[in-house]
Amino acid sequence: MSRNLVEVIDSITKIAPDIEKNLLGVRQSAIYAAPESMYIWWNECADVLNESAGNHPRAEEIAKIFSRQEE
């Protein structure tokens, strides 16, 4: 079962609204991306999170959401 990147980004921005602007471009691109190219946007999201959420107070929670450990 594949995950929806837009939903993952939305979950992350609910707990960390201050990084929403950093993820906006990835989210917008993922909405219109072909399924076979979604890996590009997952990688881009990971890069953005590494840069903007690495030292975030909720970094551990963000990582759990992104890596599906919150389920």
PDB file of N, H, CA, C and O in Angstrom:
ATOM      1  N   MET A   1       0.844  -1.182   0.000  1.00  0.00           N
ATOM      2  CA  MET A   1       0.000   0.000   0.000  1.00  0.00           C
ATOM      3  C   MET A   1       0.890   1.246   0.000  1.00  0.00           C
ATOM      4  O   MET A   1       1.768   1.392   0.851  1.00  0.00           O
ATOM      5  N   SER A   2       0.658   2.121  -0.942  1.00  0.00           N
ATOM      6  H   SER A   2      -0.055   2.002  -1.633  1.00  0.00           H
ATOM      7  CA  SER A   2       1.481   3.333  -1.006  1.00  0.00           C
ATOM      8  C   SER A   2       0.887   4.430  -0.127  1.00  0.00           C
ATOM      9  O   SER A   2      -0.316   4.471   0.127  1.00  0.00           O
ATOM     10  N   ARG A   3       1.745   5.291   0.314  1.00  0.00           N
ATOM     11  H   ARG A   3       2.723   5.258   0.107  1.00  0.00           H
ATOM     12  CA  ARG A   3       1.327   6.400   1.161  1.00  0.00           C
ATOM     13  C   ARG A   3       1.158   7.646   0.312  1.00  0.00           C
ATOM     14  O   ARG A   3       1.782   7.788  -0.740  1.00  0.00           O
ATOM     15  N   ASN A   4       0.326   8.526   0.774  1.00  0.00           N
ATOM     16  H   ASN A   4      -0.180   8.410   1.628  1.00  0.00           H
ATOM     17  CA  ASN A   4       0.064   9.771   0.081  1.00  0.00           C
ATOM     18  C   ASN A   4       0.964  10.853   0.680  1.00  0.00           C
ATOM     19  O   ASN A   4       0.811  11.214   1.847  1.00  0.00           O
ATOM     20  N   LEU A   5       1.888  11.361  -0.106  1.00  0.00           N
ATOM     21  H   LEU A   5       2.012  11.068  -1.054  1.00  0.00           H
ATOM     22  CA  LEU A   5       2.847  12.358   0.383  1.00  0.00           C
ATOM     23  C   LEU A   5       2.144  13.627   0.845  1.00  0.00           C
ATOM     24  O   LEU A   5       2.554  14.230   1.836  1.00  0.00           O
ATOM     25  N   VAL A   6       1.111  14.035   0.155  1.00  0.00           N
ATOM     26  H   VAL A   6       0.778  13.545  -0.650  1.00  0.00           H
ATOM     27  CA  VAL A   6       0.386  15.251   0.553  1.00  0.00           C
ATOM     28  C   VAL A   6      -0.193  15.079   1.952  1.00  0.00           C
ATOM     29  O   VAL A   6      -0.135  16.000   2.767  1.00  0.00           O
ATOM     30  N   GLU A   7      -0.750  13.907   2.233  1.00  0.00           N
ATOM     31  H   GLU A   7      -0.798  13.159   1.571  1.00  0.00           H
ATOM     32  CA  GLU A   7      -1.302  13.639   3.567  1.00  0.00           C
ATOM     33  C   GLU A   7      -0.200  13.616   4.627  1.00  0.00           C
ATOM     34  O   GLU A   7      -0.402  14.089   5.745  1.00  0.00           O
ATOM     35  N   VAL A   8       0.949  13.073   4.281  1.00  0.00           N
ATOM     36  H   VAL A   8       1.114  12.688   3.373  1.00  0.00           H
ATOM     37  CA  VAL A   8       2.083  13.044   5.212  1.00  0.00           C
ATOM     38  C   VAL A   8       2.530  14.476   5.520  1.00  0.00           C
ATOM     39  O   VAL A   8       2.749  14.823   6.680  1.00  0.00           O
ATOM     40  N   ILE A   9       2.665  15.297   4.489  1.00  0.00           N
ATOM     41  H   ILE A   9       2.487  15.015   3.547  1.00  0.00           H
ATOM     42  CA  ILE A   9       3.060  16.695   4.690  1.00  0.00           C
ATOM     43  C   ILE A   9       2.022  17.418   5.534  1.00  0.00           C
ATOM     44  O   ILE A   9       2.377  18.190   6.425  1.00  0.00           O
ATOM     45  N   ASP A  10       0.750  17.178   5.266  1.00  0.00           N
ATOM     46  H   ASP A  10       0.461  16.551   4.543  1.00  0.00           H
ATOM     47  CA  ASP A  10      -0.309  17.817   6.056  1.00  0.00           C
ATOM     48  C   ASP A  10      -0.233  17.400   7.526  1.00  0.00           C
ATOM     49  O   ASP A  10      -0.437  18.227   8.414  1.00  0.00           O
ATOM     50  N   SER A  11       0.057  16.138   7.785  1.00  0.00           N
ATOM     51  H   SER A  11       0.224  15.466   7.064  1.00  0.00           H
ATOM     52  CA  SER A  11       0.202  15.656   9.167  1.00  0.00           C
ATOM     53  C   SER A  11       1.383  16.331   9.857  1.00  0.00           C
ATOM     54  O   SER A  11       1.306  16.692  11.031  1.00  0.00           O
ATOM     55  N   ILE A  12       2.469  16.495   9.118  1.00  0.00           N
ATOM     56  H   ILE A  12       2.532  16.201   8.164  1.00  0.00           H
ATOM     57  CA  ILE A  12       3.656  17.135   9.687  1.00  0.00           C
ATOM     58  C   ILE A  12       3.381  18.599   9.995  1.00  0.00           C
ATOM     59  O   ILE A  12       3.757  19.091  11.058  1.00  0.00           O
ATOM     60  N   THR A  13       2.729  19.295   9.074  1.00  0.00           N
ATOM     61  H   THR A  13       2.423  18.894   8.210  1.00  0.00           H
ATOM     62  CA  THR A  13       2.495  20.721   9.294  1.00  0.00           C
ATOM     63  C   THR A  13       1.443  20.986  10.371  1.00  0.00           C
ATOM     64  O   THR A  13       1.364  22.097  10.897  1.00  0.00           O
ATOM     65  N   LYS A  14       0.640  19.984  10.702  1.00  0.00           N
ATOM     66  H   LYS A  14       0.703  19.082  10.275  1.00  0.00           H
ATOM     67  CA  LYS A  14      -0.299  20.137  11.825  1.00  0.00           C
ATOM     68  C   LYS A  14       0.447  20.255  13.150  1.00  0.00           C
ATOM     69  O   LYS A  14       0.037  21.008  14.033  1.00  0.00           O
ATOM     70  N   ILE A  15       1.545  19.507  13.287  1.00  0.00           N
ATOM     71  H   ILE A  15       1.878  18.895  12.569  1.00  0.00           H
ATOM     72  CA  ILE A  15       2.296  19.561  14.542  1.00  0.00           C
ATOM     73  C   ILE A  15       3.433  20.576  14.498  1.00  0.00           C
ATOM     74  O   ILE A  15       3.962  20.975  15.536  1.00  0.00           O
ATOM     75  N   ALA A  16       3.807  20.992  13.275  1.00  0.00           N
ATOM     76  H   ALA A  16       3.378  20.668  12.432  1.00  0.00           H
ATOM     77  CA  ALA A  16       4.908  21.951  13.114  1.00  0.00           C
ATOM     78  C   ALA A  16       4.537  22.976  12.031  1.00  0.00           C
ATOM     79  O   ALA A  16       5.133  22.981  10.953  1.00  0.00           O
ATOM     80  N   PRO A  17       3.568  23.831  12.313  1.00  0.00           N
ATOM     81  CA  PRO A  17       3.114  24.786  11.298  1.00  0.00           C
ATOM     82  C   PRO A  17       4.198  25.762  10.843  1.00  0.00           C
ATOM     83  O   PRO A  17       4.091  26.346   9.764  1.00  0.00           O
ATOM     84  N   ASP A  18       5.215  25.938  11.637  1.00  0.00           N
ATOM     85  H   ASP A  18       5.302  25.464  12.513  1.00  0.00           H
ATOM     86  CA  ASP A  18       6.286  26.870  11.271  1.00  0.00           C
ATOM     87  C   ASP A  18       7.151  26.379  10.118  1.00  0.00           C
ATOM     88  O   ASP A  18       7.898  27.170   9.541  1.00  0.00           O
ATOM     89  N   ILE A  19       7.075  25.112   9.768  1.00  0.00           N
ATOM     90  H   ILE A  19       6.469  24.469  10.236  1.00  0.00           H
ATOM     91  CA  ILE A  19       7.853  24.635   8.614  1.00  0.00           C
ATOM     92  C   ILE A  19       6.979  24.428   7.376  1.00  0.00           C
ATOM     93  O   ILE A  19       7.447  23.922   6.356  1.00  0.00           O
ATOM     94  N   GLU A  20       5.723  24.816   7.471  1.00  0.00           N
ATOM     95  H   GLU A  20       5.342  25.226   8.300  1.00  0.00           H
ATOM     96  CA  GLU A  20       4.804  24.637   6.345  1.00  0.00           C
ATOM     97  C   GLU A  20       5.295  25.341   5.087  1.00  0.00           C
ATOM     98  O   GLU A  20       5.211  24.788   3.991  1.00  0.00           O
ATOM     99  N   LYS A  21       5.801  26.549   5.241  1.00  0.00           N
ATOM    100  H   LYS A  21       5.869  26.998   6.131  1.00  0.00           H
ATOM    101  CA  LYS A  21       6.265  27.303   4.059  1.00  0.00           C
ATOM    102  C   LYS A  21       7.411  26.587   3.363  1.00  0.00           C
ATOM    103  O   LYS A  21       7.557  26.703   2.146  1.00  0.00           O
ATOM    104  N   ASN A  22       8.224  25.849   4.106  1.00  0.00           N
ATOM    105  H   ASN A  22       8.105  25.754   5.095  1.00  0.00           H
ATOM    106  CA  ASN A  22       9.336  25.106   3.516  1.00  0.00           C
ATOM    107  C   ASN A  22       8.855  23.902   2.699  1.00  0.00           C
ATOM    108  O   ASN A  22       9.517  23.479   1.752  1.00  0.00           O
ATOM    109  N   LEU A  23       7.706  23.364   3.075  1.00  0.00           N
ATOM    110  H   LEU A  23       7.168  23.708   3.845  1.00  0.00           H
ATOM    111  CA  LEU A  23       7.181  22.174   2.416  1.00  0.00           C
ATOM    112  C   LEU A  23       6.149  22.490   1.340  1.00  0.00           C
ATOM    113  O   LEU A  23       5.705  21.592   0.625  1.00  0.00           O
ATOM    114  N   LEU A  24       5.767  23.746   1.220  1.00  0.00           N
ATOM    115  H   LEU A  24       6.128  24.475   1.801  1.00  0.00           H
ATOM    116  CA  LEU A  24       4.697  24.125   0.299  1.00  0.00           C
ATOM    117  C   LEU A  24       5.005  23.745  -1.151  1.00  0.00           C
ATOM    118  O   LEU A  24       4.137  23.213  -1.843  1.00  0.00           O
ATOM    119  N   GLY A  25       6.205  24.007  -1.610  1.00  0.00           N
ATOM    120  H   GLY A  25       6.910  24.440  -1.048  1.00  0.00           H
ATOM    121  CA  GLY A  25       6.568  23.677  -2.983  1.00  0.00           C
ATOM    122  C   GLY A  25       6.515  22.182  -3.266  1.00  0.00           C
ATOM    123  O   GLY A  25       6.046  21.757  -4.322  1.00  0.00           O
ATOM    124  N   VAL A  26       6.996  21.394  -2.322  1.00  0.00           N
ATOM    125  H   VAL A  26       7.376  21.739  -1.464  1.00  0.00           H
ATOM    126  CA  VAL A  26       6.957  19.940  -2.476  1.00  0.00           C
ATOM    127  C   VAL A  26       5.514  19.466  -2.508  1.00  0.00           C
ATOM    128  O   VAL A  26       5.145  18.631  -3.334  1.00  0.00           O
ATOM    129  N   ARG A  27       4.702  20.000  -1.612  1.00  0.00           N
ATOM    130  H   ARG A  27       5.001  20.678  -0.942  1.00  0.00           H
ATOM    131  CA  ARG A  27       3.289  19.610  -1.550  1.00  0.00           C
ATOM    132  C   ARG A  27       2.587  19.922  -2.857  1.00  0.00           C
ATOM    133  O   ARG A  27       1.871  19.078  -3.396  1.00  0.00           O
ATOM    134  N   GLN A  28       2.785  21.120  -3.370  1.00  0.00           N
ATOM    135  H   GLN A  28       3.367  21.806  -2.933  1.00  0.00           H
ATOM    136  CA  GLN A  28       2.128  21.524  -4.615  1.00  0.00           C
ATOM    137  C   GLN A  28       2.581  20.645  -5.776  1.00  0.00           C
ATOM    138  O   GLN A  28       1.761  20.254  -6.606  1.00  0.00           O
ATOM    139  N   SER A  29       3.849  20.336  -5.844  1.00  0.00           N
ATOM    140  H   SER A  29       4.515  20.654  -5.169  1.00  0.00           H
ATOM    141  CA  SER A  29       4.353  19.479  -6.920  1.00  0.00           C
ATOM    142  C   SER A  29       3.830  18.052  -6.793  1.00  0.00           C
ATOM    143  O   SER A  29       3.518  17.414  -7.799  1.00  0.00           O
ATOM    144  N   ALA A  30       3.733  17.555  -5.580  1.00  0.00           N
ATOM    145  H   ALA A  30       3.986  18.074  -4.763  1.00  0.00           H
ATOM    146  CA  ALA A  30       3.269  16.188  -5.354  1.00  0.00           C
ATOM    147  C   ALA A  30       1.808  16.014  -5.748  1.00  0.00           C
ATOM    148  O   ALA A  30       1.401  14.931  -6.169  1.00  0.00           O
ATOM    149  N   ILE A  31       1.028  17.063  -5.616  1.00  0.00           N
ATOM    150  H   ILE A  31       1.359  17.942  -5.274  1.00  0.00           H
ATOM    151  CA  ILE A  31      -0.388  16.974  -5.977  1.00  0.00           C
ATOM    152  C   ILE A  31      -0.541  16.585  -7.444  1.00  0.00           C
ATOM    153  O   ILE A  31      -1.416  15.793  -7.796  1.00  0.00           O
ATOM    154  N   TYR A  32       0.310  17.144  -8.293  1.00  0.00           N
ATOM    155  H   TYR A  32       1.020  17.787  -8.007  1.00  0.00           H
ATOM    156  CA  TYR A  32       0.172  16.961  -9.737  1.00  0.00           C
ATOM    157  C   TYR A  32       1.156  15.954 -10.337  1.00  0.00           C
ATOM    158  O   TYR A  32       1.159  15.743 -11.550  1.00  0.00           O
ATOM    159  N   ALA A  33       1.975  15.342  -9.514  1.00  0.00           N
ATOM    160  H   ALA A  33       1.972  15.513  -8.529  1.00  0.00           H
ATOM    161  CA  ALA A  33       3.002  14.422 -10.026  1.00  0.00           C
ATOM    162  C   ALA A  33       2.402  13.089 -10.448  1.00  0.00           C
ATOM    163  O   ALA A  33       1.440  12.603  -9.853  1.00  0.00           O
ATOM    164  N   ALA A  34       2.981  12.519 -11.474  1.00  0.00           N
ATOM    165  H   ALA A  34       3.762  12.914 -11.958  1.00  0.00           H
ATOM    166  CA  ALA A  34       2.587  11.187 -11.909  1.00  0.00           C
ATOM    167  C   ALA A  34       3.019  10.175 -10.845  1.00  0.00           C
ATOM    168  O   ALA A  34       4.065  10.343 -10.218  1.00  0.00           O
ATOM    169  N   PRO A  35       2.227   9.139 -10.644  1.00  0.00           N
ATOM    170  CA  PRO A  35       2.575   8.150  -9.607  1.00  0.00           C
ATOM    171  C   PRO A  35       3.982   7.579  -9.747  1.00  0.00           C
ATOM    172  O   PRO A  35       4.657   7.346  -8.744  1.00  0.00           O
ATOM    173  N   GLU A  36       4.429   7.354 -10.974  1.00  0.00           N
ATOM    174  H   GLU A  36       3.881   7.543 -11.789  1.00  0.00           H
ATOM    175  CA  GLU A  36       5.749   6.762 -11.171  1.00  0.00           C
ATOM    176  C   GLU A  36       6.886   7.722 -10.839  1.00  0.00           C
ATOM    177  O   GLU A  36       8.038   7.297 -10.747  1.00  0.00           O
ATOM    178  N   SER A  37       6.587   9.009 -10.657  1.00  0.00           N
ATOM    179  H   SER A  37       5.652   9.354 -10.732  1.00  0.00           H
ATOM    180  CA  SER A  37       7.643   9.966 -10.308  1.00  0.00           C
ATOM    181  C   SER A  37       7.534  10.469  -8.865  1.00  0.00           C
ATOM    182  O   SER A  37       8.246  11.393  -8.473  1.00  0.00           O
ATOM    183  N   MET A  38       6.658   9.871  -8.091  1.00  0.00           N
ATOM    184  H   MET A  38       6.079   9.120  -8.410  1.00  0.00           H
ATOM    185  CA  MET A  38       6.481  10.327  -6.706  1.00  0.00           C
ATOM    186  C   MET A  38       7.734  10.153  -5.874  1.00  0.00           C
ATOM    187  O   MET A  38       7.934  10.899  -4.915  1.00  0.00           O
ATOM    188  N   TYR A  39       8.584   9.195  -6.204  1.00  0.00           N
ATOM    189  H   TYR A  39       8.422   8.589  -6.983  1.00  0.00           H
ATOM    190  CA  TYR A  39       9.811   9.003  -5.427  1.00  0.00           C
ATOM    191  C   TYR A  39      10.662  10.275  -5.420  1.00  0.00           C
ATOM    192  O   TYR A  39      11.366  10.554  -4.450  1.00  0.00           O
ATOM    193  N   ILE A  40      10.592  11.034  -6.499  1.00  0.00           N
ATOM    194  H   ILE A  40      10.020  10.808  -7.287  1.00  0.00           H
ATOM    195  CA  ILE A  40      11.338  12.295  -6.569  1.00  0.00           C
ATOM    196  C   ILE A  40      10.867  13.240  -5.471  1.00  0.00           C
ATOM    197  O   ILE A  40      11.678  13.886  -4.808  1.00  0.00           O
ATOM    198  N   TRP A  41       9.569  13.315  -5.286  1.00  0.00           N
ATOM    199  H   TRP A  41       8.910  12.790  -5.824  1.00  0.00           H
ATOM    200  CA  TRP A  41       9.011  14.253  -4.302  1.00  0.00           C
ATOM    201  C   TRP A  41       9.169  13.752  -2.880  1.00  0.00           C
ATOM    202  O   TRP A  41       9.285  14.554  -1.954  1.00  0.00           O
ATOM    203  N   TRP A  42       9.175  12.422  -2.686  1.00  0.00           N
ATOM    204  H   TRP A  42       9.080  11.770  -3.438  1.00  0.00           H
ATOM    205  CA  TRP A  42       9.491  11.877  -1.369  1.00  0.00           C
ATOM    206  C   TRP A  42      10.930  12.234  -0.988  1.00  0.00           C
ATOM    207  O   TRP A  42      11.206  12.621   0.148  1.00  0.00           O
ATOM    208  N   ASN A  43      11.834  12.099  -1.948  1.00  0.00           N
ATOM    209  H   ASN A  43      11.610  11.785  -2.871  1.00  0.00           H
ATOM    210  CA  ASN A  43      13.239  12.452  -1.695  1.00  0.00           C
ATOM    211  C   ASN A  43      13.392  13.945  -1.438  1.00  0.00           C
ATOM    212  O   ASN A  43      14.145  14.352  -0.553  1.00  0.00           O
ATOM    213  N   GLU A  44      12.684  14.753  -2.203  1.00  0.00           N
ATOM    214  H   GLU A  44      12.072  14.423  -2.922  1.00  0.00           H
ATOM    215  CA  GLU A  44      12.741  16.211  -2.015  1.00  0.00           C
ATOM    216  C   GLU A  44      12.192  16.591  -0.638  1.00  0.00           C
ATOM    217  O   GLU A  44      12.755  17.447   0.044  1.00  0.00           O
ATOM    218  N   CYS A  45      11.108  15.958  -0.240  1.00  0.00           N
ATOM    219  H   CYS A  45      10.651  15.262  -0.794  1.00  0.00           H
ATOM    220  CA  CYS A  45      10.534  16.220   1.084  1.00  0.00           C
ATOM    221  C   CYS A  45      11.527  15.843   2.177  1.00  0.00           C
ATOM    222  O   CYS A  45      11.683  16.579   3.152  1.00  0.00           O
ATOM    223  N   ALA A  46      12.199  14.706   2.026  1.00  0.00           N
ATOM    224  H   ALA A  46      12.073  14.108   1.235  1.00  0.00           H
ATOM    225  CA  ALA A  46      13.205  14.289   3.006  1.00  0.00           C
ATOM    226  C   ALA A  46      14.322  15.315   3.096  1.00  0.00           C
ATOM    227  O   ALA A  46      14.784  15.636   4.191  1.00  0.00           O
ATOM    228  N   ASP A  47      14.759  15.833   1.952  1.00  0.00           N
ATOM    229  H   ASP A  47      14.383  15.573   1.062  1.00  0.00           H
ATOM    230  CA  ASP A  47      15.814  16.852   1.945  1.00  0.00           C
ATOM    231  C   ASP A  47      15.355  18.124   2.660  1.00  0.00           C
ATOM    232  O   ASP A  47      16.097  18.691   3.462  1.00  0.00           O
ATOM    233  N   VAL A  48      14.139  18.565   2.367  1.00  0.00           N
ATOM    234  H   VAL A  48      13.537  18.104   1.715  1.00  0.00           H
ATOM    235  CA  VAL A  48      13.611  19.776   3.005  1.00  0.00           C
ATOM    236  C   VAL A  48      13.493  19.572   4.511  1.00  0.00           C
ATOM    237  O   VAL A  48      13.838  20.460   5.290  1.00  0.00           O
ATOM    238  N   LEU A  49      13.009  18.407   4.920  1.00  0.00           N
ATOM    239  H   LEU A  49      12.729  17.684   4.288  1.00  0.00           H
ATOM    240  CA  LEU A  49      12.879  18.135   6.356  1.00  0.00           C
ATOM    241  C   LEU A  49      14.241  18.067   7.036  1.00  0.00           C
ATOM    242  O   LEU A  49      14.388  18.532   8.167  1.00  0.00           O
ATOM    243  N   ASN A  50      15.224  17.504   6.374  1.00  0.00           N
ATOM    244  H   ASN A  50      15.105  17.126   5.456  1.00  0.00           H
ATOM    245  CA  ASN A  50      16.568  17.468   6.952  1.00  0.00           C
ATOM    246  C   ASN A  50      17.105  18.873   7.196  1.00  0.00           C
ATOM    247  O   ASN A  50      17.768  19.130   8.201  1.00  0.00           O
ATOM    248  N   GLU A  51      16.814  19.772   6.274  1.00  0.00           N
ATOM    249  H   GLU A  51      16.275  19.564   5.457  1.00  0.00           H
ATOM    250  CA  GLU A  51      17.290  21.149   6.401  1.00  0.00           C
ATOM    251  C   GLU A  51      16.475  21.968   7.402  1.00  0.00           C
ATOM    252  O   GLU A  51      17.037  22.729   8.190  1.00  0.00           O
ATOM    253  N   SER A  52      15.152  21.812   7.369  1.00  0.00           N
ATOM    254  H   SER A  52      14.695  21.194   6.729  1.00  0.00           H
ATOM    255  CA  SER A  52      14.310  22.713   8.157  1.00  0.00           C
ATOM    256  C   SER A  52      13.817  22.134   9.474  1.00  0.00           C
ATOM    257  O   SER A  52      13.405  22.883  10.360  1.00  0.00           O
ATOM    258  N   ALA A  53      13.851  20.828   9.616  1.00  0.00           N
ATOM    259  H   ALA A  53      14.185  20.220   8.896  1.00  0.00           H
ATOM    260  CA  ALA A  53      13.297  20.236  10.830  1.00  0.00           C
ATOM    261  C   ALA A  53      14.326  19.480  11.657  1.00  0.00           C
ATOM    262  O   ALA A  53      13.992  18.913  12.697  1.00  0.00           O
ATOM    263  N   GLY A  54      15.555  19.468  11.210  1.00  0.00           N
ATOM    264  H   GLY A  54      15.826  19.928  10.365  1.00  0.00           H
ATOM    265  CA  GLY A  54      16.583  18.730  11.936  1.00  0.00           C
ATOM    266  C   GLY A  54      16.755  19.161  13.370  1.00  0.00           C
ATOM    267  O   GLY A  54      16.971  18.325  14.247  1.00  0.00           O
ATOM    268  N   ASN A  55      16.662  20.451  13.626  1.00  0.00           N
ATOM    269  H   ASN A  55      16.487  21.131  12.914  1.00  0.00           H
ATOM    270  CA  ASN A  55      16.807  20.987  14.986  1.00  0.00           C
ATOM    271  C   ASN A  55      15.489  21.473  15.556  1.00  0.00           C
ATOM    272  O   ASN A  55      15.466  22.179  16.564  1.00  0.00           O
ATOM    273  N   HIS A  56      14.411  21.106  14.927  1.00  0.00           N
ATOM    274  H   HIS A  56      14.429  20.533  14.108  1.00  0.00           H
ATOM    275  CA  HIS A  56      13.082  21.533  15.380  1.00  0.00           C
ATOM    276  C   HIS A  56      12.759  20.876  16.721  1.00  0.00           C
ATOM    277  O   HIS A  56      13.145  19.730  16.954  1.00  0.00           O
ATOM    278  N   PRO A  57      12.063  21.582  17.594  1.00  0.00           N
ATOM    279  CA  PRO A  57      11.705  20.987  18.895  1.00  0.00           C
ATOM    280  C   PRO A  57      10.883  19.697  18.772  1.00  0.00           C
ATOM    281  O   PRO A  57      10.891  18.861  19.675  1.00  0.00           O
ATOM    282  N   ARG A  58      10.179  19.547  17.657  1.00  0.00           N
ATOM    283  H   ARG A  58      10.172  20.226  16.923  1.00  0.00           H
ATOM    284  CA  ARG A  58       9.363  18.346  17.455  1.00  0.00           C
ATOM    285  C   ARG A  58       9.961  17.438  16.374  1.00  0.00           C
ATOM    286  O   ARG A  58       9.241  16.695  15.708  1.00  0.00           O
ATOM    287  N   ALA A  59      11.264  17.507  16.214  1.00  0.00           N
ATOM    288  H   ALA A  59      11.849  18.110  16.755  1.00  0.00           H
ATOM    289  CA  ALA A  59      11.951  16.747  15.156  1.00  0.00           C
ATOM    290  C   ALA A  59      11.674  15.248  15.239  1.00  0.00           C
ATOM    291  O   ALA A  59      11.484  14.592  14.214  1.00  0.00           O
ATOM    292  N   GLU A  60      11.650  14.719  16.429  1.00  0.00           N
ATOM    293  H   GLU A  60      11.804  15.251  17.261  1.00  0.00           H
ATOM    294  CA  GLU A  60      11.421  13.279  16.586  1.00  0.00           C
ATOM    295  C   GLU A  60      10.020  12.891  16.110  1.00  0.00           C
ATOM    296  O   GLU A  60       9.849  11.874  15.439  1.00  0.00           O
ATOM    297  N   GLU A  61       9.025  13.699  16.457  1.00  0.00           N
ATOM    298  H   GLU A  61       9.164  14.525  17.003  1.00  0.00           H
ATOM    299  CA  GLU A  61       7.657  13.424  16.014  1.00  0.00           C
ATOM    300  C   GLU A  61       7.540  13.553  14.497  1.00  0.00           C
ATOM    301  O   GLU A  61       6.855  12.761  13.850  1.00  0.00           O
ATOM    302  N   ILE A  62       8.212  14.557  13.939  1.00  0.00           N
ATOM    303  H   ILE A  62       8.768  15.200  14.465  1.00  0.00           H
ATOM    304  CA  ILE A  62       8.205  14.753  12.486  1.00  0.00           C
ATOM    305  C   ILE A  62       8.810  13.538  11.798  1.00  0.00           C
ATOM    306  O   ILE A  62       8.266  13.045  10.810  1.00  0.00           O
ATOM    307  N   ALA A  63       9.919  13.059  12.311  1.00  0.00           N
ATOM    308  H   ALA A  63      10.361  13.459  13.114  1.00  0.00           H
ATOM    309  CA  ALA A  63      10.576  11.885  11.732  1.00  0.00           C
ATOM    310  C   ALA A  63       9.685  10.652  11.808  1.00  0.00           C
ATOM    311  O   ALA A  63       9.653   9.851  10.874  1.00  0.00           O
ATOM    312  N   LYS A  64       8.971  10.498  12.898  1.00  0.00           N
ATOM    313  H   LYS A  64       8.997  11.149  13.657  1.00  0.00           H
ATOM    314  CA  LYS A  64       8.077   9.351  13.045  1.00  0.00           C
ATOM    315  C   LYS A  64       6.943   9.404  12.033  1.00  0.00           C
ATOM    316  O   LYS A  64       6.577   8.384  11.449  1.00  0.00           O
ATOM    317  N   ILE A  65       6.395  10.574  11.828  1.00  0.00           N
ATOM    318  H   ILE A  65       6.691  11.403  12.302  1.00  0.00           H
ATOM    319  CA  ILE A  65       5.332  10.710  10.825  1.00  0.00           C
ATOM    320  C   ILE A  65       5.880  10.393   9.442  1.00  0.00           C
ATOM    321  O   ILE A  65       5.278   9.629   8.688  1.00  0.00           O
ATOM    322  N   PHE A  66       7.025  10.983   9.110  1.00  0.00           N
ATOM    323  H   PHE A  66       7.515  11.604   9.722  1.00  0.00           H
ATOM    324  CA  PHE A  66       7.592  10.789   7.785  1.00  0.00           C
ATOM    325  C   PHE A  66       7.961   9.328   7.535  1.00  0.00           C
ATOM    326  O   PHE A  66       7.795   8.827   6.422  1.00  0.00           O
ATOM    327  N   SER A  67       8.453   8.652   8.550  1.00  0.00           N
ATOM    328  H   SER A  67       8.588   9.059   9.454  1.00  0.00           H
ATOM    329  CA  SER A  67       8.907   7.271   8.373  1.00  0.00           C
ATOM    330  C   SER A  67       7.849   6.231   8.731  1.00  0.00           C
ATOM    331  O   SER A  67       8.128   5.034   8.789  1.00  0.00           O
ATOM    332  N   ARG A  68       6.626   6.714   8.973  1.00  0.00           N
ATOM    333  H   ARG A  68       6.399   7.686   8.926  1.00  0.00           H
ATOM    334  CA  ARG A  68       5.476   5.843   9.237  1.00  0.00           C
ATOM    335  C   ARG A  68       5.547   5.129  10.585  1.00  0.00           C
ATOM    336  O   ARG A  68       4.916   4.086  10.754  1.00  0.00           O
ATOM    337  N   GLN A  69       6.279   5.650  11.521  1.00  0.00           N
ATOM    338  H   GLN A  69       6.792   6.498  11.383  1.00  0.00           H
ATOM    339  CA  GLN A  69       6.380   5.019  12.835  1.00  0.00           C
ATOM    340  C   GLN A  69       5.264   5.456  13.769  1.00  0.00           C
ATOM    341  O   GLN A  69       5.137   4.919  14.869  1.00  0.00           O
ATOM    342  N   GLU A  70       4.453   6.418  13.352  1.00  0.00           N
ATOM    343  H   GLU A  70       4.556   6.854  12.458  1.00  0.00           H
ATOM    344  CA  GLU A  70       3.393   6.904  14.229  1.00  0.00           C
ATOM    345  C   GLU A  70       2.197   5.990  14.233  1.00  0.00           C
ATOM    346  O   GLU A  70       1.295   6.165  15.052  1.00  0.00           O
ATOM    347  N   GLU A  71       2.158   5.003  13.329  1.00  0.00           N
ATOM    348  H   GLU A  71       2.891   4.860  12.663  1.00  0.00           H
ATOM    349  CA  GLU A  71       0.996   4.103  13.232  1.00  0.00           C
ATOM    350  C   GLU A  71       1.035   3.007  14.254  1.00  0.00           C
ATOM    351  O   GLU A  71       0.131   2.173  14.300  1.00  0.00           O
TER     352      GLU A  71
END
